[in-house]
Amino acid sequence: MVRFFIITFILGAITIANAQKTYDYPVTPKDSIIDVYFNDKISDPYQWMENSEDLRLPDWLAEQTKISDRHKKRYTKWWILRNQISTMYNSVRAKELSSYREKEDSLKSKYEFDFKNDNSSRASDLVYKVRGQKNYRRLVKIKDFMIDKEDNVAITNRYLNEDDNLIAVEISHNGGDWREVFFFNLLTGEQLIDKLSNLRASSNIIWQGRDVIYDSYNKAESGRELLDKAKGQKLYYHKLGQNQSEDKLLYQNGDTSGTNSFSYFKLNDRLFFKHYYTVKGTIYRALSVANVNSESFYLTNFLLYPNSPGLYVSIEELFGNTVILNTNWDASNGRVLAADITALNKVSELVGEYDILLSKVNKLGKDKIACIYTDKGKNIALIFNTTGELLRKINFPEGKQLNYFYESEDSATHTDFCVSSFFHPKIWYQLTLSDLTFKPIQVLSVPYKVETLETRYINYKSKDGTEIPMYISCLKDTKLDGSNPTLLRGYGGYGTTIVPSFDESLTLWLLHGGIIAVPNVRGGGAKGSDWGLAGRRLNKQVAIDDFIAAAEYLISEKYTNTNKLAINGGSHGGLLVGAAYTQRPELFKAAIAQAGAFDMLRFSEFTVGSVSTNINEFGTPSIEEDYLNLKSYSPLHNIKENVSYPNLMLITGKNDDRVPPLHSYKFLATLQEKGSDESLYSLLLIDGAGHGGALNNKDFEKLTLYKYAFLFDQLEVKID
């Protein structure tokens, strides 16, 4: 790619006064930059926004904040909405959290952990106590780890070593994917001198007695932390009490480009590795058992399998020297294999492929395996013994999601699991492992009538005639008269399946007569690995077509109309929304896109955009076929002059280093320049946040209120 720079400076952000315009947008500085792809010249006047240090950016962002704030003030029901959202979160979430501790906080643990918040502008501190004691002690004070007063620190993970009364606590700054790890003595509550830096969100910590092994990366270049791809992944052995610079290097990723990474985890005191392995010039993926100590490290491969996009083999459980594998290898819907870890490629089939999709494989006590399937919006649990004999089948209702259906302890006689939905939180049950019967152990208590709501699971036809599944949640007495305010949500990438999950704000939307529609478009995993491949890379337009067809179905079936329909998605879903928004603007009244990738020609230039996962998902503009495909649906490059695009709210974290905010900035600036000024194009920027969104209560409240005030206002939903 050749790039020509002809710089034109327009200082400041100037507002144009024009009485005929509905919205007056700032004139955004433009540079005459042209990128050349395969003799195709692409103008990129807002490429300067990729530099977060550019002196023109603060003024432009300040003008965008004014636009968002002015629109917020137009919504006269702001305080009513705020109070109703607050009631939902305070009553439902408090009851949900107090009613039952999730299984990660095992009752067998010596310690109990919780979070305490004394300042809504900061994330919560970590507190703990010995189980059975009355009072919690503060362990991690967020304030102590802030670099400056603007630093938004969050605890992103913790690694407990009960035997030695130690804990490693992982933190991030401003929501970024870079991580630091600190260590604490749980007997005294004191912080140790150890500190590990240059870890990533994907990194892991494994305790080895009082020592740890971990993986880290080359230190990011100053000022490029939010832009460059992490490289130089290495595995280290750290002895508690020594400086990180003294840690012993155990293993180095052979891929120094940062495109492919290795991963590892501990299961029954065995350390397993997933990595890449080359045999006679052919790259395979490998599963290995690791022998690791402070003096040596080596891997013993027990399974080699093809390095094919979309193929997965995951280690789920370990029984003696046999690992249980969940895979779509030669089985689009998934199957269960058993592999001997003492021999190479000694594999047998334990549970064959069914005509329904296998989503999870879990240990269920000493001698059972629970396979969780999905079929037409329902979960089905098939319980097997370790020889593959079916012991019981349990069907769960349509529109409900089964969670925590596992038991890791061999000595357990019972285990607890729960079900949730789009409109109610977790309801807990207890399963008796001897006879596999279960009973409820909790009464649901929420400030609304759950029985007035329902989720329907339907199929609609896409552009090419393929039937696409979709969840539709609404009040049971909703009339299909074409007038219902409807929110269409989507994701559609990486083989990810959207399942029913509870959200207090969305439930409030339902209670006010709103509809939520969630299609599982191709590119996701709703119908197996082939479903994901059908919407990946050169097939990405298929996922977009499926999403657009969902909107057309909702209109044709009288759920809603174009003036009552909004679309919403985050991350890959933000791309999906951006593409549908630019391709079929007449279909929607409004759109909310969160942390979306909008400039697909330069997506691979930053952070994780060129790792293998994203190359497989989108391709690369360095290949002509990929370039032409990316250009065909890239939201930024499909904005047309003077089109009445739907009213838009873009939401992004200022410190997002997975999908950098530059995507939202460039998309917004181009819309404000080219799109009809009768439409609203606005930006909600969360200063101290990354790809995951708000990190403290104050920012979370702001994000939620702005988002739903926009939604209620645009679709004219009455609230009182």
Buried (B, 14 or more C-beta within 10 A) or exposed (E): BEEEEEEEEEEEBEEEEEEEEEBEBBBBBBBEBBBEBEEEEBEBBBBBBBEBEEEBBEBBBEBBBEBBEEBBEEBEBBEEBBEBBBEBBEBBEEBBEEBBEBBEEEEEEEBBBBEEEEEEEBBBBBBBBEEEEEEBEEBBBBEEBBEEEEBBBBBBBBBBBEEBBBBBBBBBBBBBBBBBBBBBBBEEEEBBEBEBEBBBBBBBBBBBEEBBBBBBBBEBEEEEBBBBBBBBBBBBBBBBEEEBEEBBEBBEBEBEEBBBBBEBEBBEEBBBBBBBBEEEEEBBBBBBBBEBEBEEBEBEBBBBBEBEBBBBBBBBBBBEEBBBBBBBBEBBBBBBBBBBBEEBEEBEBBBEBBEBBBBBBBBBBEEBBBBBBBEEBBBBBBBBEBEBEEBEEBEBEBBBBBBBBBBBEEEBEEBBBBBBBBBBBBBBBBBEBEEBEBEEBBEBEBEBEBEEBBBBBBEBEBEEEBEBBBBBBBBEEBEEEBBBBBBBBBBBBBBBBBBBEBBBBBBBBBBBBBBBBBBBBBBBBBBBBEBBBBBBBBBBBBBBBBBBBBBBBBBEEEBBBBBBBBBBBBBBBBBBBBBBBBBBBEBBBBBBBBBBBBBBBBBBBBBBBBBBBBBBBBBBBEEEEBBBBBBBBBBBBBBEEEBEBBBBBBBBBBBBBBBBBBBBBBBBBBBBBEBBBEBBBBBBBBBBBBBBBBBBBBBBBBBBBBBBBBBBBBBEBEBE
